């Protein structure tokens, strides 16, 4: 038989173990966040496919990031931009959408697009990019 202090110590250890296991599984809040980011990632991937002219690295969606890094060489060429830096600057100035040039990561043909924002912001940003490309791709 356990004494009261021994029982309390064992109970505390069991509770810590259960909490640790829950933490490893991610808990409900973490799982909800993962689900939401997956939804946003999928939305941006679908929109880029609809817009056209992009390719994701390896042809697949990222599995553990909050951004996409598509090859946009056809956007660079089609808009007459000289680099991903110029393309990103034009998208920012003319469409009002911030992206990061691939040159910052050693991939001149790519740009980085974050989906760590609301779905509303993503929809608005992609609408603006699509409209801008429609006016500027020759």
C-alpha positions in Angstrom: 0.0 0.0 0.0 1.0 3.6 -0.7 1.1 6.3 1.9 -0.7 9.5 1.2 2.5 11.4 0.2 3.6 8.5 -2.0 0.1 8.4 -3.6 0.2 12.1 -4.3 3.7 11.9 -5.9 2.6 9.0 -8.1 -0.6 10.9 -9.1 1.4 14.0 -10.0 3.8 11.9 -12.1 0.9 10.3 -14.0 -0.8 13.7 -14.6 2.5 15.1 -16.0 2.9 12.1 -18.2 -0.7 12.5 -19.5 -0.1 16.2 -20.2 3.2 15.5 -21.9 1.6 12.9 -24.2 -1.2 15.4 -25.0 1.5 18.0 -25.8 3.2 15.6 -28.2 -0.1 15.0 -29.9 -0.6 18.7 -30.2 -3.8 19.1 -28.2 -7.0 20.4 -29.6 -5.8 24.0 -30.1 -2.7 23.0 -32.0 -4.7 20.5 -34.1 -7.2 23.3 -35.0 -4.3 25.6 -36.0 -2.8 22.9 -38.2 -6.1 22.3 -39.8 -6.5 26.1 -40.5 -3.1 26.5 -41.9 -3.6 23.5 -44.1 -6.8 25.1 -45.4 -5.0 28.3 -46.2 -2.1 26.5 -47.9 -4.5 24.5 -50.0 -6.4 27.6 -51.0 -3.3 29.5 -52.1 -2.0 26.4 -54.0 -5.4 26.1 -55.8 -5.5 29.9 -56.6 -1.9 29.8 -58.0 -2.8 26.8 -60.1 -5.9 28.7 -61.4 -3.8 31.9 -62.1 -1.2 29.8 -63.9 2.5 30.2 -64.6 3.8 28.8 -61.3 5.3 25.5 -60.2 5.8 24.4 -56.6 9.2 22.8 -55.7 9.0 19.1 -56.3 5.5 19.6 -57.6 4.0 19.2 -54.1 2.6 21.3 -51.3 4.8 22.2 -48.4 4.2 20.0 -45.3 5.5 22.1 -42.5 5.8 25.7 -43.4 3.7 28.9 -43.4 4.7 29.9 -46.9 5.0 28.8 -50.5 8.0 29.1 -52.7 6.7 28.8 -56.2 8.8 29.1 -59.4 7.4 32.2 -61.1 9.9 32.4 -64.0 7.0 32.7 -66.4 5.7 35.7 -64.4 9.1 37.3 -64.5 9.5 36.8 -68.2 5.9 37.5 -69.0 5.9 40.9 -67.2 9.2 41.9 -68.7 10.8 42.0 -65.2 14.5 41.4 -65.1 14.5 39.5 -61.8 12.4 38.2 -58.9 13.5 41.4 -57.0 11.9 43.5 -59.7 8.8 41.4 -60.0 8.2 41.5 -56.2 8.8 45.3 -56.1 6.3 45.8 -59.0 3.7 43.6 -57.3 4.2 45.6 -54.1 4.0 49.0 -55.8 1.4 48.3 -58.4 -0.8 45.7 -56.8 -0.2 46.4 -53.1 0.8 42.9 -52.2 4.0 42.0 -50.4 6.0 38.9 -51.5 9.7 38.1 -51.0 12.1 37.6 -53.9 13.6 34.2 -54.4 17.0 35.8 -54.8 17.0 36.3 -51.0 17.1 32.5 -50.8 19.4 31.8 -53.7 16.5 31.0 -56.1 16.1 33.8 -58.6 13.2 32.2 -60.4 11.0 31.9 -57.2 9.2 34.1 -54.8 8.1 33.5 -51.3 4.4 33.9 -50.4 3.3 33.6 -46.8 -0.1 32.2 -45.9 0.2 33.1 -42.2 -2.6 35.6 -42.4 -6.4 35.5 -42.5 -8.2 33.8 -45.3 -9.8 37.2 -46.2 -6.3 38.7 -46.6 -5.2 35.8 -48.8 -8.3 36.1 -51.0 -7.8 39.8 -51.4 -4.0 39.5 -52.1 -4.4 36.7 -54.7 -7.3 38.7 -56.4 -4.9 41.6 -56.6 -2.0 39.5 -58.0 -4.3 37.8 -60.5 -5.7 41.2 -61.7 -2.2 42.7 -61.9 -0.8 39.7 -63.9 -3.8 40.0 -66.2 -2.8 43.6 -67.0 0.9 43.1 -67.1 1.7 39.7 -68.7 2.4 40.1 -72.4 
